[in-house]
Amino acid sequence: MNNQSFYQPPVTLMCTPDMTIAECQYAYNMGICAAGDYQGWMDVFYCIDPNFWAFMGLAVTLGASIIGAAW
């Protein structure tokens, strides 16, 4: 398998004038998640997969339903 086929995230997390809009957007959005260079709790919550929040909501709903039925 050729290792060059994999996309490598940009090293910099700052937008520079020579970057395209897509590179700059990646650097600010997913670049932080890929590099693990969190600057605060907002970055940590931003990098959590949205499916996790959906399943967490479902788990809380089902748990509350079971507790309510047993009450």
PDB file of N, H, CA, C and O in Angstrom:
ATOM      1  N   MET A   1       0.837  -1.169   0.000  1.00  0.00           N
ATOM      2  CA  MET A   1       0.000   0.000   0.000  1.00  0.00           C
ATOM      3  C   MET A   1       0.889   1.241   0.000  1.00  0.00           C
ATOM      4  O   MET A   1       1.900   1.296   0.700  1.00  0.00           O
ATOM      5  N   ASN A   2       0.508   2.201  -0.769  1.00  0.00           N
ATOM      6  H   ASN A   2      -0.313   2.157  -1.337  1.00  0.00           H
ATOM      7  CA  ASN A   2       1.289   3.417  -0.906  1.00  0.00           C
ATOM      8  C   ASN A   2       0.937   4.390   0.216  1.00  0.00           C
ATOM      9  O   ASN A   2      -0.229   4.754   0.368  1.00  0.00           O
ATOM     10  N   ASN A   3       1.918   4.815   1.001  1.00  0.00           N
ATOM     11  H   ASN A   3       2.865   4.520   0.878  1.00  0.00           H
ATOM     12  CA  ASN A   3       1.668   5.733   2.111  1.00  0.00           C
ATOM     13  C   ASN A   3       1.351   7.144   1.632  1.00  0.00           C
ATOM     14  O   ASN A   3       0.817   7.941   2.403  1.00  0.00           O
ATOM     15  N   GLN A   4       1.660   7.470   0.402  1.00  0.00           N
ATOM     16  H   GLN A   4       2.094   6.822  -0.225  1.00  0.00           H
ATOM     17  CA  GLN A   4       1.393   8.800  -0.099  1.00  0.00           C
ATOM     18  C   GLN A   4      -0.082   9.011  -0.413  1.00  0.00           C
ATOM     19  O   GLN A   4      -0.499  10.142  -0.664  1.00  0.00           O
ATOM     20  N   SER A   5      -0.874   7.952  -0.405  1.00  0.00           N
ATOM     21  H   SER A   5      -0.535   7.034  -0.202  1.00  0.00           H
ATOM     22  CA  SER A   5      -2.293   8.097  -0.697  1.00  0.00           C
ATOM     23  C   SER A   5      -3.064   8.668   0.492  1.00  0.00           C
ATOM     24  O   SER A   5      -4.184   9.149   0.323  1.00  0.00           O
ATOM     25  N   PHE A   6      -2.479   8.623   1.691  1.00  0.00           N
ATOM     26  H   PHE A   6      -1.569   8.232   1.828  1.00  0.00           H
ATOM     27  CA  PHE A   6      -3.152   9.148   2.866  1.00  0.00           C
ATOM     28  C   PHE A   6      -2.963  10.659   2.951  1.00  0.00           C
ATOM     29  O   PHE A   6      -1.884  11.177   2.663  1.00  0.00           O
ATOM     30  N   TYR A   7      -4.021  11.358   3.349  1.00  0.00           N
ATOM     31  H   TYR A   7      -4.898  10.937   3.583  1.00  0.00           H
ATOM     32  CA  TYR A   7      -3.948  12.810   3.478  1.00  0.00           C
ATOM     33  C   TYR A   7      -3.225  13.155   4.778  1.00  0.00           C
ATOM     34  O   TYR A   7      -3.559  12.637   5.844  1.00  0.00           O
ATOM     35  N   GLN A   8      -2.255  14.013   4.676  1.00  0.00           N
ATOM     36  H   GLN A   8      -1.983  14.433   3.810  1.00  0.00           H
ATOM     37  CA  GLN A   8      -1.525  14.469   5.846  1.00  0.00           C
ATOM     38  C   GLN A   8      -2.044  15.849   6.240  1.00  0.00           C
ATOM     39  O   GLN A   8      -2.069  16.753   5.405  1.00  0.00           O
ATOM     40  N   PRO A   9      -2.460  16.033   7.499  1.00  0.00           N
ATOM     41  CA  PRO A   9      -2.959  17.350   7.902  1.00  0.00           C
ATOM     42  C   PRO A   9      -1.833  18.382   7.891  1.00  0.00           C
ATOM     43  O   PRO A   9      -0.664  18.033   8.059  1.00  0.00           O
ATOM     44  N   PRO A  10      -2.182  19.630   7.696  1.00  0.00           N
ATOM     45  CA  PRO A  10      -1.135  20.651   7.696  1.00  0.00           C
ATOM     46  C   PRO A  10      -0.461  20.736   9.054  1.00  0.00           C
ATOM     47  O   PRO A  10      -1.095  20.522  10.087  1.00  0.00           O
ATOM     48  N   VAL A  11       0.805  21.046   9.046  1.00  0.00           N
ATOM     49  H   VAL A  11       1.320  21.220   8.207  1.00  0.00           H
ATOM     50  CA  VAL A  11       1.572  21.124  10.287  1.00  0.00           C
ATOM     51  C   VAL A  11       1.156  22.352  11.086  1.00  0.00           C
ATOM     52  O   VAL A  11       1.066  22.298  12.313  1.00  0.00           O
ATOM     53  N   THR A  12       0.908  23.432  10.410  1.00  0.00           N
ATOM     54  H   THR A  12       0.980  23.476   9.414  1.00  0.00           H
ATOM     55  CA  THR A  12       0.556  24.673  11.094  1.00  0.00           C
ATOM     56  C   THR A  12      -0.925  24.702  11.443  1.00  0.00           C
ATOM     57  O   THR A  12      -1.755  24.188  10.694  1.00  0.00           O
ATOM     58  N   LEU A  13      -1.251  25.293  12.562  1.00  0.00           N
ATOM     59  H   LEU A  13      -0.577  25.711  13.171  1.00  0.00           H
ATOM     60  CA  LEU A  13      -2.641  25.458  12.951  1.00  0.00           C
ATOM     61  C   LEU A  13      -3.078  26.909  12.796  1.00  0.00           C
ATOM     62  O   LEU A  13      -4.151  27.290  13.264  1.00  0.00           O
ATOM     63  N   MET A  14      -2.255  27.713  12.143  1.00  0.00           N
ATOM     64  H   MET A  14      -1.384  27.403  11.763  1.00  0.00           H
ATOM     65  CA  MET A  14      -2.563  29.117  11.910  1.00  0.00           C
ATOM     66  C   MET A  14      -2.783  29.325  10.417  1.00  0.00           C
ATOM     67  O   MET A  14      -2.119  28.693   9.596  1.00  0.00           O
ATOM     68  N   CYS A  15      -3.707  30.203  10.068  1.00  0.00           N
ATOM     69  H   CYS A  15      -4.246  30.716  10.735  1.00  0.00           H
ATOM     70  CA  CYS A  15      -3.919  30.536   8.658  1.00  0.00           C
ATOM     71  C   CYS A  15      -2.856  31.541   8.214  1.00  0.00           C
ATOM     72  O   CYS A  15      -2.575  32.518   8.909  1.00  0.00           O
ATOM     73  N   THR A  16      -2.286  31.288   7.069  1.00  0.00           N
ATOM     74  H   THR A  16      -2.514  30.495   6.504  1.00  0.00           H
ATOM     75  CA  THR A  16      -1.310  32.201   6.487  1.00  0.00           C
ATOM     76  C   THR A  16      -1.862  32.706   5.161  1.00  0.00           C
ATOM     77  O   THR A  16      -2.757  32.076   4.597  1.00  0.00           O
ATOM     78  N   PRO A  17      -1.358  33.823   4.648  1.00  0.00           N
ATOM     79  CA  PRO A  17      -1.893  34.369   3.397  1.00  0.00           C
ATOM     80  C   PRO A  17      -1.747  33.444   2.195  1.00  0.00           C
ATOM     81  O   PRO A  17      -2.530  33.551   1.251  1.00  0.00           O
ATOM     82  N   ASP A  18      -0.776  32.544   2.200  1.00  0.00           N
ATOM     83  H   ASP A  18      -0.141  32.458   2.967  1.00  0.00           H
ATOM     84  CA  ASP A  18      -0.589  31.672   1.041  1.00  0.00           C
ATOM     85  C   ASP A  18      -1.444  30.406   1.103  1.00  0.00           C
ATOM     86  O   ASP A  18      -1.373  29.583   0.191  1.00  0.00           O
ATOM     87  N   MET A  19      -2.245  30.229   2.147  1.00  0.00           N
ATOM     88  H   MET A  19      -2.302  30.898   2.888  1.00  0.00           H
ATOM     89  CA  MET A  19      -3.115  29.057   2.273  1.00  0.00           C
ATOM     90  C   MET A  19      -4.420  29.294   1.522  1.00  0.00           C
ATOM     91  O   MET A  19      -4.894  30.426   1.418  1.00  0.00           O
ATOM     92  N   THR A  20      -4.995  28.205   0.999  1.00  0.00           N
ATOM     93  H   THR A  20      -4.609  27.286   1.084  1.00  0.00           H
ATOM     94  CA  THR A  20      -6.311  28.306   0.378  1.00  0.00           C
ATOM     95  C   THR A  20      -7.368  28.359   1.476  1.00  0.00           C
ATOM     96  O   THR A  20      -7.070  28.128   2.648  1.00  0.00           O
ATOM     97  N   ILE A  21      -8.593  28.663   1.090  1.00  0.00           N
ATOM     98  H   ILE A  21      -8.835  28.851   0.138  1.00  0.00           H
ATOM     99  CA  ILE A  21      -9.673  28.732   2.068  1.00  0.00           C
ATOM    100  C   ILE A  21      -9.886  27.362   2.708  1.00  0.00           C
ATOM    101  O   ILE A  21     -10.098  27.272   3.917  1.00  0.00           O
ATOM    102  N   ALA A  22      -9.831  26.300   1.915  1.00  0.00           N
ATOM    103  H   ALA A  22      -9.659  26.373   0.932  1.00  0.00           H
ATOM    104  CA  ALA A  22     -10.040  24.951   2.442  1.00  0.00           C
ATOM    105  C   ALA A  22      -8.946  24.578   3.447  1.00  0.00           C
ATOM    106  O   ALA A  22      -9.242  23.987   4.486  1.00  0.00           O
ATOM    107  N   GLU A  23      -7.704  24.910   3.155  1.00  0.00           N
ATOM    108  H   GLU A  23      -7.463  25.390   2.311  1.00  0.00           H
ATOM    109  CA  GLU A  23      -6.612  24.610   4.087  1.00  0.00           C
ATOM    110  C   GLU A  23      -6.756  25.401   5.379  1.00  0.00           C
ATOM    111  O   GLU A  23      -6.514  24.878   6.467  1.00  0.00           O
ATOM    112  N   CYS A  24      -7.145  26.647   5.255  1.00  0.00           N
ATOM    113  H   CYS A  24      -7.342  27.071   4.371  1.00  0.00           H
ATOM    114  CA  CYS A  24      -7.322  27.492   6.436  1.00  0.00           C
ATOM    115  C   CYS A  24      -8.484  26.983   7.290  1.00  0.00           C
ATOM    116  O   CYS A  24      -8.388  26.943   8.516  1.00  0.00           O
ATOM    117  N   GLN A  25      -9.567  26.601   6.645  1.00  0.00           N
ATOM    118  H   GLN A  25      -9.645  26.634   5.649  1.00  0.00           H
ATOM    119  CA  GLN A  25     -10.716  26.079   7.364  1.00  0.00           C
ATOM    120  C   GLN A  25     -10.359  24.775   8.061  1.00  0.00           C
ATOM    121  O   GLN A  25     -10.780  24.547   9.195  1.00  0.00           O
ATOM    122  N   TYR A  26      -9.584  23.908   7.395  1.00  0.00           N
ATOM    123  H   TYR A  26      -9.242  24.093   6.474  1.00  0.00           H
ATOM    124  CA  TYR A  26      -9.154  22.661   8.018  1.00  0.00           C
ATOM    125  C   TYR A  26      -8.249  22.948   9.205  1.00  0.00           C
ATOM    126  O   TYR A  26      -8.348  22.290  10.240  1.00  0.00           O
ATOM    127  N   ALA A  27      -7.374  23.922   9.056  1.00  0.00           N
ATOM    128  H   ALA A  27      -7.293  24.456   8.215  1.00  0.00           H
ATOM    129  CA  ALA A  27      -6.433  24.231  10.126  1.00  0.00           C
ATOM    130  C   ALA A  27      -7.160  24.679  11.380  1.00  0.00           C
ATOM    131  O   ALA A  27      -6.731  24.364  12.490  1.00  0.00           O
ATOM    132  N   TYR A  28      -8.258  25.412  11.219  1.00  0.00           N
ATOM    133  H   TYR A  28      -8.607  25.668  10.318  1.00  0.00           H
ATOM    134  CA  TYR A  28      -8.982  25.885  12.397  1.00  0.00           C
ATOM    135  C   TYR A  28     -10.004  24.888  12.901  1.00  0.00           C
ATOM    136  O   TYR A  28     -10.309  24.883  14.093  1.00  0.00           O
ATOM    137  N   ASN A  29     -10.542  24.048  12.040  1.00  0.00           N
ATOM    138  H   ASN A  29     -10.294  24.052  11.071  1.00  0.00           H
ATOM    139  CA  ASN A  29     -11.579  23.121  12.482  1.00  0.00           C
ATOM    140  C   ASN A  29     -11.007  21.759  12.839  1.00  0.00           C
ATOM    141  O   ASN A  29     -10.898  21.426  14.019  1.00  0.00           O
ATOM    142  N   MET A  30     -10.642  20.974  11.846  1.00  0.00           N
ATOM    143  H   MET A  30     -10.731  21.245  10.888  1.00  0.00           H
ATOM    144  CA  MET A  30     -10.215  19.601  12.102  1.00  0.00           C
ATOM    145  C   MET A  30      -8.731  19.483  12.402  1.00  0.00           C
ATOM    146  O   MET A  30      -8.292  18.471  12.949  1.00  0.00           O
ATOM    147  N   GLY A  31      -7.955  20.494  12.058  1.00  0.00           N
ATOM    148  H   GLY A  31      -8.312  21.316  11.614  1.00  0.00           H
ATOM    149  CA  GLY A  31      -6.525  20.431  12.329  1.00  0.00           C
ATOM    150  C   GLY A  31      -6.233  20.311  13.812  1.00  0.00           C
ATOM    151  O   GLY A  31      -5.299  19.617  14.214  1.00  0.00           O
ATOM    152  N   ILE A  32      -7.030  20.986  14.623  1.00  0.00           N
ATOM    153  H   ILE A  32      -7.788  21.550  14.296  1.00  0.00           H
ATOM    154  CA  ILE A  32      -6.848  20.916  16.071  1.00  0.00           C
ATOM    155  C   ILE A  32      -7.142  19.511  16.563  1.00  0.00           C
ATOM    156  O   ILE A  32      -6.430  18.991  17.423  1.00  0.00           O
ATOM    157  N   CYS A  33      -8.192  18.888  16.023  1.00  0.00           N
ATOM    158  H   CYS A  33      -8.770  19.310  15.325  1.00  0.00           H
ATOM    159  CA  CYS A  33      -8.554  17.533  16.454  1.00  0.00           C
ATOM    160  C   CYS A  33      -7.516  16.510  16.006  1.00  0.00           C
ATOM    161  O   CYS A  33      -7.155  15.610  16.764  1.00  0.00           O
ATOM    162  N   ALA A  34      -7.042  16.652  14.777  1.00  0.00           N
ATOM    163  H   ALA A  34      -7.336  17.383  14.161  1.00  0.00           H
ATOM    164  CA  ALA A  34      -6.076  15.689  14.250  1.00  0.00           C
ATOM    165  C   ALA A  34      -4.737  15.792  14.963  1.00  0.00           C
ATOM    166  O   ALA A  34      -4.080  14.780  15.211  1.00  0.00           O
ATOM    167  N   ALA A  35      -4.334  17.008  15.292  1.00  0.00           N
ATOM    168  H   ALA A  35      -4.867  17.830  15.092  1.00  0.00           H
ATOM    169  CA  ALA A  35      -3.039  17.196  15.944  1.00  0.00           C
ATOM    170  C   ALA A  35      -3.115  16.986  17.451  1.00  0.00           C
ATOM    171  O   ALA A  35      -2.095  16.725  18.088  1.00  0.00           O
ATOM    172  N   GLY A  36      -4.311  17.097  18.030  1.00  0.00           N
ATOM    173  H   GLY A  36      -5.139  17.310  17.512  1.00  0.00           H
ATOM    174  CA  GLY A  36      -4.448  16.969  19.473  1.00  0.00           C
ATOM    175  C   GLY A  36      -3.913  18.178  20.213  1.00  0.00           C
ATOM    176  O   GLY A  36      -3.571  18.082  21.391  1.00  0.00           O
ATOM    177  N   ASP A  37      -3.837  19.316  19.539  1.00  0.00           N
ATOM    178  H   ASP A  37      -4.116  19.395  18.582  1.00  0.00           H
ATOM    179  CA  ASP A  37      -3.300  20.540  20.141  1.00  0.00           C
ATOM    180  C   ASP A  37      -4.455  21.372  20.688  1.00  0.00           C
ATOM    181  O   ASP A  37      -4.799  22.417  20.136  1.00  0.00           O
ATOM    182  N   TYR A  38      -5.049  20.891  21.784  1.00  0.00           N
ATOM    183  H   TYR A  38      -4.769  20.042  22.232  1.00  0.00           H
ATOM    184  CA  TYR A  38      -6.200  21.565  22.362  1.00  0.00           C
ATOM    185  C   TYR A  38      -5.760  22.809  23.120  1.00  0.00           C
ATOM    186  O   TYR A  38      -4.780  22.783  23.865  1.00  0.00           O
ATOM    187  N   GLN A  39      -6.497  23.901  22.921  1.00  0.00           N
ATOM    188  H   GLN A  39      -7.293  23.923  22.316  1.00  0.00           H
ATOM    189  CA  GLN A  39      -6.187  25.153  23.605  1.00  0.00           C
ATOM    190  C   GLN A  39      -7.101  25.383  24.805  1.00  0.00           C
ATOM    191  O   GLN A  39      -6.887  26.317  25.579  1.00  0.00           O
ATOM    192  N   GLY A  40      -8.101  24.551  24.960  1.00  0.00           N
ATOM    193  H   GLY A  40      -8.274  23.793  24.332  1.00  0.00           H
ATOM    194  CA  GLY A  40      -9.033  24.702  26.080  1.00  0.00           C
ATOM    195  C   GLY A  40     -10.146  23.678  25.973  1.00  0.00           C
ATOM    196  O   GLY A  40     -10.141  22.814  25.097  1.00  0.00           O
ATOM    197  N   TRP A  41     -11.105  23.795  26.891  1.00  0.00           N
ATOM    198  H   TRP A  41     -11.108  24.497  27.603  1.00  0.00           H
ATOM    199  CA  TRP A  41     -12.199  22.837  26.921  1.00  0.00           C
ATOM    200  C   TRP A  41     -13.093  22.944  25.703  1.00  0.00           C
ATOM    201  O   TRP A  41     -13.686  21.949  25.287  1.00  0.00           O
ATOM    202  N   MET A  42     -13.205  24.136  25.118  1.00  0.00           N
ATOM    203  H   MET A  42     -12.724  24.945  25.456  1.00  0.00           H
ATOM    204  CA  MET A  42     -14.031  24.289  23.921  1.00  0.00           C
ATOM    205  C   MET A  42     -13.506  23.412  22.790  1.00  0.00           C
ATOM    206  O   MET A  42     -14.295  22.797  22.073  1.00  0.00           O
ATOM    207  N   ASP A  43     -12.194  23.345  22.618  1.00  0.00           N
ATOM    208  H   ASP A  43     -11.553  23.845  23.200  1.00  0.00           H
ATOM    209  CA  ASP A  43     -11.612  22.491  21.582  1.00  0.00           C
ATOM    210  C   ASP A  43     -11.876  21.026  21.873  1.00  0.00           C
ATOM    211  O   ASP A  43     -12.128  20.248  20.952  1.00  0.00           O
ATOM    212  N   VAL A  44     -11.823  20.639  23.138  1.00  0.00           N
ATOM    213  H   VAL A  44     -11.619  21.271  23.886  1.00  0.00           H
ATOM    214  CA  VAL A  44     -12.068  19.241  23.503  1.00  0.00           C
ATOM    215  C   VAL A  44     -13.505  18.856  23.154  1.00  0.00           C
ATOM    216  O   VAL A  44     -13.736  17.811  22.546  1.00  0.00           O
ATOM    217  N   PHE A  45     -14.479  19.700  23.538  1.00  0.00           N
ATOM    218  H   PHE A  45     -14.292  20.549  24.032  1.00  0.00           H
ATOM    219  CA  PHE A  45     -15.872  19.401  23.225  1.00  0.00           C
ATOM    220  C   PHE A  45     -16.144  19.469  21.729  1.00  0.00           C
ATOM    221  O   PHE A  45     -16.969  18.714  21.215  1.00  0.00           O
ATOM    222  N   TYR A  46     -15.460  20.362  21.028  1.00  0.00           N
ATOM    223  H   TYR A  46     -14.790  20.976  21.446  1.00  0.00           H
ATOM    224  CA  TYR A  46     -15.639  20.488  19.582  1.00  0.00           C
ATOM    225  C   TYR A  46     -15.192  19.219  18.858  1.00  0.00           C
ATOM    226  O   TYR A  46     -15.778  18.851  17.840  1.00  0.00           O
ATOM    227  N   CYS A  47     -14.183  18.563  19.362  1.00  0.00           N
ATOM    228  H   CYS A  47     -13.708  18.862  20.189  1.00  0.00           H
ATOM    229  CA  CYS A  47     -13.614  17.399  18.684  1.00  0.00           C
ATOM    230  C   CYS A  47     -14.347  16.101  19.002  1.00  0.00           C
ATOM    231  O   CYS A  47     -14.023  15.060  18.430  1.00  0.00           O
ATOM    232  N   ILE A  48     -15.320  16.138  19.896  1.00  0.00           N
ATOM    233  H   ILE A  48     -15.584  16.983  20.361  1.00  0.00           H
ATOM    234  CA  ILE A  48     -16.096  14.929  20.193  1.00  0.00           C
ATOM    235  C   ILE A  48     -17.055  14.673  19.039  1.00  0.00           C
ATOM    236  O   ILE A  48     -17.719  15.592  18.559  1.00  0.00           O
ATOM    237  N   ASP A  49     -17.123  13.431  18.600  1.00  0.00           N
ATOM    238  H   ASP A  49     -16.584  12.685  18.990  1.00  0.00           H
ATOM    239  CA  ASP A  49     -17.973  13.034  17.478  1.00  0.00           C
ATOM    240  C   ASP A  49     -19.441  13.325  17.785  1.00  0.00           C
ATOM    241  O   ASP A  49     -19.909  12.981  18.870  1.00  0.00           O
ATOM    242  N   PRO A  50     -20.180  13.945  16.870  1.00  0.00           N
ATOM    243  CA  PRO A  50     -21.599  14.228  17.104  1.00  0.00           C
ATOM    244  C   PRO A  50     -22.428  12.969  17.368  1.00  0.00           C
ATOM    245  O   PRO A  50     -23.428  13.024  18.083  1.00  0.00           O
ATOM    246  N   ASN A  51     -22.019  11.846  16.797  1.00  0.00           N
ATOM    247  H   ASN A  51     -21.206  11.802  16.216  1.00  0.00           H
ATOM    248  CA  ASN A  51     -22.745  10.596  17.060  1.00  0.00           C
ATOM    249  C   ASN A  51     -22.656  10.211  18.531  1.00  0.00           C
ATOM    250  O   ASN A  51     -23.587   9.613  19.069  1.00  0.00           O
ATOM    251  N   PHE A  52     -21.565  10.541  19.178  1.00  0.00           N
ATOM    252  H   PHE A  52     -20.808  11.027  18.740  1.00  0.00           H
ATOM    253  CA  PHE A  52     -21.440  10.272  20.607  1.00  0.00           C
ATOM    254  C   PHE A  52     -22.531  11.005  21.377  1.00  0.00           C
ATOM    255  O   PHE A  52     -23.167  10.429  22.259  1.00  0.00           O
ATOM    256  N   TRP A  53     -22.749  12.288  21.042  1.00  0.00           N
ATOM    257  H   TRP A  53     -22.232  12.756  20.325  1.00  0.00           H
ATOM    258  CA  TRP A  53     -23.773  13.059  21.747  1.00  0.00           C
ATOM    259  C   TRP A  53     -25.160  12.482  21.493  1.00  0.00           C
ATOM    260  O   TRP A  53     -26.000  12.484  22.394  1.00  0.00           O
ATOM    261  N   ALA A  54     -25.416  11.988  20.281  1.00  0.00           N
ATOM    262  H   ALA A  54     -24.734  11.987  19.549  1.00  0.00           H
ATOM    263  CA  ALA A  54     -26.712  11.379  19.985  1.00  0.00           C
ATOM    264  C   ALA A  54     -26.920  10.113  20.808  1.00  0.00           C
ATOM    265  O   ALA A  54     -27.987   9.915  21.389  1.00  0.00           O
ATOM    266  N   PHE A  55     -25.911   9.265  20.858  1.00  0.00           N
ATOM    267  H   PHE A  55     -25.045   9.426  20.386  1.00  0.00           H
ATOM    268  CA  PHE A  55     -26.029   8.034  21.646  1.00  0.00           C
ATOM    269  C   PHE A  55     -26.079   8.333  23.144  1.00  0.00           C
ATOM    270  O   PHE A  55     -26.756   7.622  23.887  1.00  0.00           O
ATOM    271  N   MET A  56     -25.390   9.352  23.591  1.00  0.00           N
ATOM    272  H   MET A  56     -24.840   9.929  22.987  1.00  0.00           H
ATOM    273  CA  MET A  56     -25.443   9.728  24.998  1.00  0.00           C
ATOM    274  C   MET A  56     -26.852  10.208  25.360  1.00  0.00           C
ATOM    275  O   MET A  56     -27.364   9.868  26.427  1.00  0.00           O
ATOM    276  N   GLY A  57     -27.477  10.988  24.488  1.00  0.00           N
ATOM    277  H   GLY A  57     -27.061  11.264  23.621  1.00  0.00           H
ATOM    278  CA  GLY A  57     -28.846  11.432  24.729  1.00  0.00           C
ATOM    279  C   GLY A  57     -29.819  10.269  24.769  1.00  0.00           C
ATOM    280  O   GLY A  57     -30.736  10.235  25.590  1.00  0.00           O
ATOM    281  N   LEU A  58     -29.609   9.321  23.876  1.00  0.00           N
ATOM    282  H   LEU A  58     -28.865   9.349  23.209  1.00  0.00           H
ATOM    283  CA  LEU A  58     -30.462   8.129  23.867  1.00  0.00           C
ATOM    284  C   LEU A  58     -30.274   7.322  25.149  1.00  0.00           C
ATOM    285  O   LEU A  58     -31.251   6.831  25.715  1.00  0.00           O
ATOM    286  N   ALA A  59     -29.060   7.180  25.603  1.00  0.00           N
ATOM    287  H   ALA A  59     -28.266   7.578  25.143  1.00  0.00           H
ATOM    288  CA  ALA A  59     -28.780   6.429  26.834  1.00  0.00           C
ATOM    289  C   ALA A  59     -29.414   7.112  28.047  1.00  0.00           C
ATOM    290  O   ALA A  59     -29.976   6.437  28.911  1.00  0.00           O
ATOM    291  N   VAL A  60     -29.330   8.420  28.118  1.00  0.00           N
ATOM    292  H   VAL A  60     -28.874   8.968  27.417  1.00  0.00           H
ATOM    293  CA  VAL A  60     -29.941   9.148  29.240  1.00  0.00           C
ATOM    294  C   VAL A  60     -31.460   9.007  29.199  1.00  0.00           C
ATOM    295  O   VAL A  60     -32.096   8.816  30.235  1.00  0.00           O
ATOM    296  N   THR A  61     -32.039   9.101  28.007  1.00  0.00           N
ATOM    297  H   THR A  61     -31.522   9.256  27.165  1.00  0.00           H
ATOM    298  CA  THR A  61     -33.489   8.964  27.863  1.00  0.00           C
ATOM    299  C   THR A  61     -33.959   7.572  28.282  1.00  0.00           C
ATOM    300  O   THR A  61     -34.919   7.440  29.040  1.00  0.00           O
ATOM    301  N   LEU A  62     -33.288   6.546  27.793  1.00  0.00           N
ATOM    302  H   LEU A  62     -32.508   6.653  27.177  1.00  0.00           H
ATOM    303  CA  LEU A  62     -33.667   5.179  28.168  1.00  0.00           C
ATOM    304  C   LEU A  62     -33.444   4.924  29.651  1.00  0.00           C
ATOM    305  O   LEU A  62     -34.253   4.259  30.298  1.00  0.00           O
ATOM    306  N   GLY A  63     -32.355   5.447  30.189  1.00  0.00           N
ATOM    307  H   GLY A  63     -31.698   5.987  29.664  1.00  0.00           H
ATOM    308  CA  GLY A  63     -32.088   5.283  31.624  1.00  0.00           C
ATOM    309  C   GLY A  63     -33.152   5.964  32.467  1.00  0.00           C
ATOM    310  O   GLY A  63     -33.610   5.395  33.458  1.00  0.00           O
ATOM    311  N   ALA A  64     -33.554   7.171  32.091  1.00  0.00           N
ATOM    312  H   ALA A  64     -33.182   7.633  31.286  1.00  0.00           H
ATOM    313  CA  ALA A  64     -34.597   7.870  32.835  1.00  0.00           C
ATOM    314  C   ALA A  64     -35.932   7.141  32.708  1.00  0.00           C
ATOM    315  O   ALA A  64     -36.718   7.115  33.656  1.00  0.00           O
ATOM    316  N   SER A  65     -36.188   6.557  31.555  1.00  0.00           N
ATOM    317  H   SER A  65     -35.550   6.578  30.785  1.00  0.00           H
ATOM    318  CA  SER A  65     -37.430   5.809  31.365  1.00  0.00           C
ATOM    319  C   SER A  65     -37.469   4.568  32.256  1.00  0.00           C
ATOM    320  O   SER A  65     -38.498   4.255  32.855  1.00  0.00           O
ATOM    321  N   ILE A  66     -36.366   3.884  32.335  1.00  0.00           N
ATOM    322  H   ILE A  66     -35.530   4.139  31.848  1.00  0.00           H
ATOM    323  CA  ILE A  66     -36.306   2.678  33.175  1.00  0.00           C
ATOM    324  C   ILE A  66     -36.442   3.044  34.654  1.00  0.00           C
ATOM    325  O   ILE A  66     -37.163   2.386  35.404  1.00  0.00           O
ATOM    326  N   ILE A  67     -35.750   4.087  35.053  1.00  0.00           N
ATOM    327  H   ILE A  67     -35.164   4.622  34.444  1.00  0.00           H
ATOM    328  CA  ILE A  67     -35.858   4.526  36.464  1.00  0.00           C
ATOM    329  C   ILE A  67     -37.276   4.995  36.763  1.00  0.00           C
ATOM    330  O   ILE A  67     -37.814   4.710  37.833  1.00  0.00           O
ATOM    331  N   GLY A  68     -37.888   5.720  35.813  1.00  0.00           N
ATOM    332  H   GLY A  68     -37.451   5.952  34.944  1.00  0.00           H
ATOM    333  CA  GLY A  68     -39.264   6.158  36.012  1.00  0.00           C
ATOM    334  C   GLY A  68     -40.261   5.014  36.088  1.00  0.00           C
ATOM    335  O   GLY A  68     -41.224   5.082  36.851  1.00  0.00           O
ATOM    336  N   ALA A  69     -40.044   3.976  35.313  1.00  0.00           N
ATOM    337  H   ALA A  69     -39.262   3.921  34.693  1.00  0.00           H
ATOM    338  CA  ALA A  69     -40.938   2.812  35.342  1.00  0.00           C
ATOM    339  C   ALA A  69     -40.775   2.023  36.645  1.00  0.00           C
ATOM    340  O   ALA A  69     -41.735   1.439  37.147  1.00  0.00           O
ATOM    341  N   ALA A  70     -39.565   2.013  37.181  1.00  0.00           N
ATOM    342  H   ALA A  70     -38.785   2.488  36.773  1.00  0.00           H
ATOM    343  CA  ALA A  70     -39.318   1.275  38.418  1.00  0.00           C
ATOM    344  C   ALA A  70     -39.763   2.063  39.648  1.00  0.00           C
ATOM    345  O   ALA A  70     -39.904   1.493  40.731  1.00  0.00           O
ATOM    346  N   TRP A  71     -39.979   3.329  39.495  1.00  0.00           N
ATOM    347  H   TRP A  71     -39.865   3.792  38.616  1.00  0.00           H
ATOM    348  CA  TRP A  71     -40.347   4.186  40.613  1.00  0.00           C
ATOM    349  C   TRP A  71     -41.681   3.768  41.084  1.00  0.00           C
ATOM    350  O   TRP A  71     -42.211   4.349  42.031  1.00  0.00           O
TER     351      TRP A  71
END
